């Protein structure tokens, strides 16, 4: 009987370790801005989910895929929904260099008609244990450049 419980315990431990290896979570902040993403990456199927953090916490969510982009390298491309913060007239795309490392590049684009894309911002990001943002900074990644 002890042997059965031991085998079940070892099997459960292996199953949990396998699931942990499939996904990674990272919190990134866009350098010089008040927002960023909390990202969950599924390495098995090369997809990612994100929610906003900082000044956009809870206001956006998105899903994306990981792949190579000509001239950029490996990146996660997110389609992001900003409707909860009043952005329903726009559809946003964020491109975040992957793997997620401090100093990686990001950029974002928007469309209002589904035919033309316009770049909004770009820069670098910092990987954090908890979201860190520029002190006193109120500018979001989706704000038009000044």
Secondary structure, DSSP 8 states (H G I E B T S, - for coil): -HHHHHHHHHHHHHHHHHHHHHEEEEEEEETTSSEEEEEEEETTTTEEEEEEEETTTTT-EEEEEEEEETTTEEEEEEEEE-GGGT-TT-EEEEEEESS--TT-EEEEEEESSSS--EEEEEEEEEEESS----TT----TTS---
